[in-house]
Amino acid sequence: MTEEDGGDGEENKDVEARWWPPEAADGGRLGEGPSGSGAGGGGGGGVLADAPPPFSDQVLENVLENVLQFLGCRRDRNAASLVCRSWYRAEALTRSELFVGNCYAVSPARALGRFRRARALVLKGRPRFADFNLIPIDWGALFSPWLTAMVVTHPWLERVCLKRMTVSDDDLALLARSFPSFRDLTLICCDGFGTPGLAAFAEHCRNLRVLDLIENDLEDEVDEDVADWISRFPETITCLESLSFECVDFPVNFAALEALVARSPSLRRLRVNQHVSLGQLRRLIARAPHLTHLGTGSFRLELVPGGAGDLNAADLEAAFLASNSLICLSGFREIAPEYLPAIYPVCVNLVSLNLSYAVITAEQLRPVILQCHNLQTFWVLDTVGDEGLRAVAKTCKNLHELRVFPFDATEESEGSVSDIGLVAISGGCRKLHSILYFCQRMTNAAVLTMSKNCQDLVVFRLCIMGRHRPDHVTGESMDEGFGAIVMNCKKLTRLAVSGLLTDKVFEYIANYGKSVRTLSVAFAGNSDLSLKYVLEGCHNLQKLEIRDSPFGDAGLLSGIHHYYNMRFLWMSSCKLSLGGCNEVARRLPHLVVEVIGNFPNELDSDTVHKLYLYRSLEGPRDDAPPYVRTL
């Protein structure tokens, strides 16, 4: 049920901690039996047709089942299932949480038929580039076929986590009514539902513990369609432990929300939307003094009934002072700087701070960050500049993850952070495991310094905005900097490259990036040789994302030997032809090769604009829209 850091959601960190621990990142083909016959990824396998084992073997299987119950890592479980047929059967019967990395890699019947005792499902749908509007709407990834199958086969279902899936209001109502023990729903970057669906789910799911809505696109477009879903929760004491609705763009019934928080004594995680004012936030904190995770919403004053028109900073500070269990803060959608000192009392205990929506300066950040000595995860906008990052480096010696997002993501923007900030972070935060860094200016020397100071890096994503930007000091390509990363950071599993890059950097990646499983490439490379290096040298590569690069059919065909071992390949705005893609489909018949256009008439051209290639046990899907051609 695990998955590596997706990096594409503002609140994904806490969800990943519960669903996708990094030590079990992105591995295994759940469709394979002990003979290794399955070609699909992230799903279940068929039922074996061999005769039942003799009694003595049955005893051994019972013992094995008791042992495997203590094996939690999905990659380890996948390996165990390939030992022999009895291990295959025992592992399937003891797996309580099923992860499907691509909803089209396996049918619901096959996956649920193998893992008959699963109580939790983690299901992923559209490719990650859907987050950047590179996948047309109505592409697919419907939850309803999976839900319909589980209603019949898994009435004991307790938990569901969906990412980039289409979920309807009817799905939410059916989910709540069909599973008496259901208690945990997490939706990340999903669409298709609205507040009426949430209302039905809240009303009928009586044992709910977790409802986390993270960066979803709700269907409500006008106020008349909005349902008062918060008031539909049971009016008795609830089991609610986590409630997150930051992505809901409409005001909620605050009186109902306050009452819900008051009758939820187990509530530990609460993330509200931007329509909750500071005065209302103070009242919620007072109602839930044992919160460990808080999403503040807007963090601004608003003159609303029951709001905070006359709130003073001392009252808000007193509320935070009483919340001595807080270890994670996020939100700050529209920050009021004069109230920022109110969070000082909890800073010393924070292990996670998300300011990625807060437009603040280095001067405003410094008094906050200088008290966060225990911080392990920090997300922030680049408006803090290099000076703000220097303050982070000075204080946060235990920092494990840093993400610096752009305030202005256009190529023409100036940007406020640079190689100076990266060097400062690498010098002060040497325990860093993961970094996402958007900037406009970078040097090979800075990246080299990071590779030497932070050799435990697992994730390195450097996004130099603007196409083909060289080292801004020497004018050379960024090959040597990224080469140093793969040479010195032996634990690296995820890499994103950008800037002016030649074929040489891909040779470095092929020779030294032997642990890389996810590679993202944009505006890079000279020729097909770059792709050939990677596909022939990176034997553990599972996910390859490429956009706007000069790779054509020769580069695509160089990976024929490896595609069955990968979860997917995405290429957009490259130099692919329909003939080259057809050749891959002909030579790898168990691979699904989809050519995607923005409109159906784009598929008549010999030029392929978008290619999505993935392994599947089921073959081509039957719900592809007109602008998707399966070869």
N, C-alpha and C positions, 0 to 999 in steps of 0.2 A: 504494500500500500504506500510505498514511499516514492519520493520524487525529488530531484535536485532543485535548488533555488531557481524559481522561474524568473525573478527579476522584473516582473511585469505587473505588479500590483502594489498599491501603496500600503496595504495592510497585510501583505502576504507573509510577512515574517512570522507572525504569531501562528498563522494557519499552518505554515510549513513546519514549525516546531512541533505541532501536534500530528500532522499527517505525513510529512515528508522529511524525516531526519536525514541529514546529509550523508551519514555513514552508509546509507543504503541507496545511494543515488543512482537512478536510471539504469537499472540493469535487468538482465534476465528476459527470457521469452517464455511467458507462462503457458504458451500453447505447445511447448515441446514436451514430449514424453521422454522416457529413458533412452529411446532409440534416436532422439534428436530429429524426429521427422517433421516437426512443425516449423513452418516458415514464417508465421505471423508473429507480431510482437504485442506484449502487454495484454494478453487475454488468456483464455482457458484452452484446454486441449480436449480431445475426444475421449470417450469412454473406452477403455481397453476391453478386448473381447476374449481374453484368456480365461481359463476355468478358475474357480475359486481355489485358493491355496489349501493344502492339507492343514489339519488341526494344529500341528506343531508350528507351521508358518504363521497361522493365525495368532497364536500366542505371541510370537515374536513381533507381529505387526501391532498388537495391542500395546506391547512394551514400547515399540518405536513411536506410536502415537503419543504416548505419555511423555516421551522425551522431546518430540518435535513441538509440543505445546509451548516449550520454553524458548523456541527459536523464533525471535521476533523480526530479524532483518530479512527483507524480501529477497535480496540477492542471495543470502545464505539458503533461504528456503528453495529458491529456484535451483541452486546447485544440488541440494539434497534430493530434489525430485528427479534428478537425472541419474542417480546412482543405480537404481534397478527398479523393476516394476512394483515391488512391495513398498519401496520408499516413495515411489510416485503416488501410489494409492494413499499411503499414510499421510503424506504431506498435504494432499488435497483435502483429506478429511479433517485435518487439524488447522487449516488456514481460516482464520476468522475474519480477515480483512483482505478484500480483493482489490487490487489496483489494475486498471486498464488504461494504459497510456494513450491509446487511440481507440475511440469508440467504434471505428470501422475495421480494426485489426482482427476482431473476433466477434461472432454473433452472441447475443445474450444467451441463447439456448446452450451454446457450447461452453461458455464461461461459467454460467450458473449450474450447468449440468455437472461440471467437474468439481467446482468448489461448493458443495451442497450445504455446507454448514457455515458459510460466510455470513457474518452479521453486519459487515460494513462494506461499502462500495465507494471507491475513489475512481472517478471517470473523467477523462479529458476528451475534448472534442476538436474544435477548429485549431489549425496551426497558429503558432504564436504571432505570425504576421497579421493575423486578424486584428490585433490590438493597434496596428498602424494603418488600418483601413485598406490593406492590400488584398483582403478577401471580400468579394462582393456579398451583399446581404443575402440571406436565405440560402447560404451555401450548404447547410445541413447540420449534422451533429444534434439530432433530436434526442431528448431524454425519454420520450414516451415509449419506444420499443423496449428499452431496458426496464422501465417501470412496470409495463404490462407483464413482462416475463417474471419479474420478481414478485408481483402480487400472487402468482400461482405457486412459484417454487420456493420462495423465501419469506414466508409470513412473519418470521422472527426478526426481520431486518431492524437494525437499531440506528445506523449511521449512514449518511450519504454526503459525499463531497464532490461537487461538480465544478469543472473549470472549462470555460468557453463552450458551454452547451446551450441549446435552446430549450427552455423550460416554460411550459404554458401554465396559466392559472389552473386549468383542469388537472395538470400533473401535480401541482402542489396540493390541491384538494384530495386527489386520489392517494397521494403519499400519506397524508395525515389520517385518512380514514381506513387505510388497508393494513397498517402495521401497528398493532396494539402496543408494542414495546419501543416504537420509534422515539428517538430522543435527541438526535444531533443532525442538523442540516447546515452545510456550508456551501454557498454559491459564490464563485469567483469568476468575474468577467462573463457572466451569463446574460441571456436576454430572453424575450418572449413572454415574460410575466409582469404583473403589475400589483398594485396594492390590493385589488380584490382577491387575487390568489394568496397573498400574504394573510389577508383576513381569514380566509377559509382554513389555511394551514394553522394559524394561531388558535382558532376556535376548536379545531378537531384534534390537534396533536396534544393530548392531555399530559404526557410525561416529558415534555420538551425540556431539554437542558441547554442546548446550544442552537442559536439561530444567528449565523454570521453571514451578512450580505456585503460582499466586498467588490467594489468597482463593477457592479452590474448595470445594465442598461434597461431600466424599467419602462414598461410600455405606456403608462399613464401620460397623456399629452395635455389634457385639460383638467381643470379643477373638478368638473362634474364626474370624471372617471375615478377620482381618488377616494378610496375607502378608508374608514377610520380603523385601520388594522390593529393598532396598539390596544384599543379598547376591547378587542375580541379575545384576548388571553383569558384563561380561567380566572374567576374572581376569588378563588381560594388561594391558599399558600402554594406557590409554584416551586418547581425544581430548577428553575432557570439559573444557569451558571455563567452563560456568555450571551450577550446581545449586542450585535453590531449592525447599524443601519446608516452608516455615513453616506452611502451612495443613493439613498432615497432623497430625491430632490424636492419633496413636498413637506410642508410642516406636518408635524404629528400632534396628536391630542396630548398636550403636556400634562394635563391633570391625570389622564389615564396612564401616561408614562411614569409619572411620579408615584402613582398608586401601585403600578406593577413593580417598580423597583423596591418599594416599601414592603411588598409581600413576597419578595424573592430573597430570603435570607442567605441563599447559597451563591448569589450573584458575585462574581469575581472580575468579570470582563464586561465593560460597558463602553460602547463607542456610539456617540450620537451624531446627528447630521448638523448642517450649518444653520438650521432654523432654531436651534436651542441656544438661548442667550447665556451670557455669563451668570446672570442672576439665577436663571433656571438651573444652570450647571451646578452652582453652589448648593442649591436645594437637593439635587440628585446625589451629590457627594455626601451630604449630611444623612441622606436616607440609606446610603450604602457605604458605611465606614470601612468595610473590609475589602474594597476593590484593590486588585493588583494591577489591572490594565484599564486605562481610561483614555477614550478618544473625546477630546473636548468640543468637537464641532467647530464653530466659528471662532470662539474666544474673543467675542466682541460684545459691546453693549447694544441693547435694542429695547426700545420703548414698546413693550407689549404687555397685555394683561398678565399680571403675575411675574413680570419680567424684572429687569435689573436697572431701571432708570436711575435709581439713587444708590446703586451698589458702590461701596468704597473698597479700595484695594485691601484694607485691613480685614474686612469681613471675608473676602475671597481667600486671603492668605491663611486666615484661621481655619477655613474649611480644608485647605490642603494640608495644613499642619496636623489636623486630626486624622488625615488619611495616611497613616504611617506604613501602610502595607503596599502602597503604590510602587511598582518597579518598572512600569511601562507607560509612557505618555505619547499620545499622537493627536492628530486633529489640527488645531490652529489654522483653520481655513482662512479666516480674515482676522488677523491678530490685532489686538489693541496693545501697543507696546507699553503703555503706562500700567497695565495689569500683569505684565510678564513677571515682575518680581514676586507675584503671589505664588509661583511654583517653586521658588527657591527652597522652601522647607523640605520638599520631596526629592530634590535633585541628588542628594547624597546617596539615596537608595536606588536610583534609577539604573537599570541595566539596558534599557532600550528607550531611545528618544527619537521621535519622528517629527521633523520640522520641514518636511518636503513640500508643504503647501504654504509655509510661512515666509513672507517676503520681509526678511530681517537683515540687518547689517551686522558687520563684525562687532561694532560697539554694543549693539543690543544682544548679540549672542554671547559675548565674552563673560559677563557676570553669571550667566546661566551655566555655560559649559565648564567654567572653572570650579564648579561645585560637583561636577559629575565624574568623580574619580573612579566609580565602579562601572561606568558605561561600557557595554559590549557591542551594541548596535546603534548606529547613528545615521539617520537620513536627513539631508538638508538641501536647500536650494543654493545655487552658486552665488546668490546675492551676498553671502557672507564673505566672499572674496578669499584671497590667499591669507589675509590677516586672520580671518575667522578660522581657517584650517590650521594656522599656526597655534591658535589657542586650543584647538582640539588636540593637536599633537603634544602640546605641553602638559595637558591634564589627563587625557584618556589613554593611559598606558596599557589597559586591558582590552582595548577596542579590537573586536573580531571582524566586524562588518561595517563598511562605510559606503554610502551611496550619495553622490553629489549630482543633483539634477539641474538642468538648465532652466532658468526663468524664461528665457527667450530661446526656443529651440531652432530658430531659423539659421540658415547658413551665414547670413549677413550680420548676425549679432556679434557684439564685441566679446561678450563673455567676461566673467569676473574672476575666474580661477584659471590657473595655468600650471606650468611645470613647477613653479615655486611652491605652490600648495601641495603638489604631489610629493616633492622632496621632503617637505616638512612632515607630512603624514608618515612617510616611510621611515623617517628618523625617530619620530616619537612613538609610533604605534607599531612596534615590531612584532606583535602577536596577531597582526591582521591576517585573516583567512580569506576575506572576500571584499572586493572593491568594484564599484561601478562609478566611473568618473567621466563626466561630460566637460569638455573644455574646447577652447578655440586655438590655444597655443600649447605646444608640447615639444620636448626635446628628447633625443635618444639618451642623453646623459641622465635625465630625470628618471626615465623608465629603467635604465640600467641600475641606478641607485636603489630604486624600489626592489628590483630583483635580488639585490644583494642583502638588503635590510629585512625583507619580508619573505623569506624563503619557504614559509609554511602556507603561502597563498594557494588556495584551491580554486578560487574564481578570480579572474582578472579581465575586466571589461573596460577598456579605454575607448571612449567615443569622441574622436576629434571631429567636431562639427565643421562642415564644409568639405568639399570634395578634394581629395588628393592634396591635403595639407602636409607640407614637408616639416622637418625639424626647423623651427622658426629662428634658430640661431645660425645653424650651418647651411640650411637649405637642402640638406640631403634627405633621402627617404628615411622612413621610420623602421626600416628592416632590422637594424642592429638592436634597437630598443626592445622590440617584440621578440627578437631572437634571444636576447638575454633572459627574458621572462621564462621562455620554455626551457632554456638551458639550466637556469638556477632554481626554478620553482618546480621541484620534482613531483609535488603532490597535485599539480594543476589538473583539473578535470573540465573546467569551462573557460573558454577564451573568446573574446571578441576583439577583432582588430580593425583599425581604421587609419586614416591618414594616407600619405603617399607611400605606397607599398609596391614592391616588385616581386617577381617570382622567387627571389632569394629568401624572403621571409617565410614562404611556404615550404621551402626546402628545410629551413630551420625547424619549423613546426613538425614536419614529417620525421626528421632525424631525432628530435629531442622531446617532442610532445607525445610521448608514448601513452600517457595516462589521460590525454584529452578525450572527453566523450561528447562534448558539445562545442562546436566551432561556429561563430557568426562572422561573416565577411561582408563588407560593404565598400564599394568603390575601390577595389584593390586588385593587384595582380597585373602582369603584362600579357599573359597568354594562357593557353590550356595547360601549360606545364605546371602552373600553380596548383590547379585542381588535381592533376596527375600525382604530384608529390604527396598531397594530403591523403588522397584515397588509397595510395599504395603504401604510405608510411604510417598512418595513424590507425593501428589495428583495433583500437578500442573505441573508435569513433562511432557514436550512436545517432547523433543529430547534427546535420550540416545545413546551415542557413546562409544563403548567398543572395545578394541583390546588387544590381548595377555594377557588374564586373564583366570583363571581356572573355568569359568562358563560353565555349561552344560545344559542338557535338563531340569533338575529340576528347575534351576534358570529361564530358559526361560519360562516354563509353569506357574511359579508363577505370571507372569504378565498378564495372560489371561484377567483378569477383567479390565485392564487398557489400553490395546493396542488401543482400539477404540478411546480413548481420546488423544492419542499421535500422533504427526505428523510422527515420524519414530523411528525405532530402528535399529542400525547398530552394528553388531558383527563380528569381524574377528579374526582368529587365537585363537579361544576359544576351548571349548570341546563339541561342538554341534554335534548331529547326524541327519541324514536325517529323521529318525523316529520321533524325537522330533519336528522338523520343520514341518513335515507333520501333526502332531497332532495339532499344532497351526493353520495351514491352515484349518483343518477339523472343529475345534471348532469355528473359526472366519471366516466364508465364505466371508464376505465383506472386509476382509483385504487382501492386496497383500503380499505374502511371496515369495521373490526371493532368490534363492540360486545361488551364483556367483562363478565361477571358473576362473582361468587364461586361461584355455584351456577347450574345450568341454569334453575331456575324464576325467577331474577331477570330473565331475558331476556323474560319475558311482560309485564313492566311497560312503560309508555310512558316511564318515566324511565330515562335512560342513565347508569349509574354510571361506566363507563370507556369511553373512545373511543380507539382507536388507528388512525390514518389514515396510510397510507404509499403511495408510488408503487411500481409493479411492472410489469415487462414480461410477467409470466406470468399475471396475474389472481389470483383468490382461491386460497389454498392448499388442499390436499386433506387436511391432517392436523389441522385445527382440532378441539379437544375440544368436548364438548357445551355448555360454558359460554361459548363464543365463537360469535357469529353474524356472518357476513359479509353485509353488505347489498348 
